[in-house]
Amino acid sequence: MYLDEKLEKDFLKEIIQKLGISPRDLLRTGESAYKENNLKDSNISDEEIINLMIEYSKLIERPIYVKGSKAIVGRPPENVLKIV
């Protein structure tokens, strides 16, 4: 879904909150957009990271499983069992 349609900023923030992690922790560091935008730089703000995730959705670690007020990254797949 999010690879075809742009995510809403509030929705992405809500998912990050449910995951209980920082936006930086949701980044896929192997993506070209990570390197091209110098996301290794620790001075980049959470807000800037979220904006880049919206622009380059491949930066977002996936899959993400959401159940109620909780979410978890399904990598490895066994992680999903933690909130089922």
C-alpha positions as CSV (number, residue, x, y, z in Angstrom):
1,M,0.0,0.0,0.0
2,Y,2.5,2.6,1.1
3,L,4.8,1.9,-1.8
4,D,2.0,2.9,-4.2
5,E,0.3,5.7,-2.2
6,K,2.0,8.4,-0.2
7,L,1.6,7.9,3.6
8,E,0.0,10.7,5.6
9,K,2.4,12.2,8.1
10,D,0.1,11.8,11.1
11,F,-0.5,8.1,10.2
12,L,3.3,7.5,10.0
13,K,3.8,9.2,13.3
14,E,1.0,7.1,14.9
15,I,2.7,3.9,13.7
16,I,6.1,5.0,15.0
17,Q,4.4,5.8,18.4
18,K,2.7,2.4,18.4
19,L,6.0,0.7,17.7
20,G,7.6,2.6,20.6
21,I,10.7,3.5,18.6
22,S,12.3,6.5,17.1
23,P,11.9,7.3,13.4
24,R,15.6,6.5,12.9
25,D,15.0,3.0,14.2
26,L,12.5,2.4,11.4
27,L,15.0,3.3,8.6
28,R,16.2,0.7,6.1
29,T,19.9,1.6,6.1
30,G,20.7,-0.4,2.9
31,E,18.4,1.7,0.7
32,S,20.0,4.1,-1.8
33,A,17.8,6.9,-0.5
34,Y,19.4,6.4,2.9
35,K,22.8,7.0,1.5
36,E,21.8,9.8,-0.9
37,N,20.1,11.8,1.9
38,N,23.0,11.2,4.3
39,L,20.7,9.7,6.9
40,K,23.7,8.4,8.8
41,D,24.1,11.9,10.0
42,S,22.8,11.9,13.6
43,N,22.0,15.7,13.4
44,I,19.1,15.0,11.1
45,S,15.9,15.6,13.2
46,D,13.1,13.1,13.6
47,E,10.8,15.4,11.7
48,E,13.2,15.5,8.7
49,I,13.5,11.7,8.9
50,I,9.7,11.3,8.8
51,N,9.5,13.7,5.8
52,L,12.0,11.7,4.0
53,M,10.2,8.5,4.8
54,I,7.1,10.0,3.2
55,E,9.0,11.0,0.2
56,Y,11.0,7.8,-0.1
57,S,8.7,5.1,1.3
58,K,11.3,2.4,0.6
59,L,13.2,3.8,3.6
60,I,10.6,2.3,6.0
61,E,11.4,-1.1,7.5
62,R,8.7,-3.6,6.7
63,P,6.4,-5.3,7.1
64,I,4.7,-3.6,10.0
65,Y,1.9,-5.4,11.8
66,V,-0.6,-3.3,13.8
67,K,-3.0,-4.6,16.3
68,G,-5.0,-2.1,18.3
69,S,-2.6,0.3,20.1
70,K,0.4,-1.9,19.4
71,A,2.6,-2.4,16.3
72,I,5.7,-4.5,15.5
73,V,8.0,-4.9,12.6
74,G,7.6,-8.3,11.2
75,R,11.2,-9.0,10.7
76,P,11.9,-11.7,11.5
77,P,8.4,-13.0,11.0
78,E,8.3,-14.5,14.4
79,N,8.1,-11.0,15.9
80,V,4.4,-10.8,14.9
81,L,3.7,-13.6,17.5
82,K,4.7,-11.1,20.2
83,I,1.4,-9.1,19.8
84,V,-1.0,-11.7,18.3
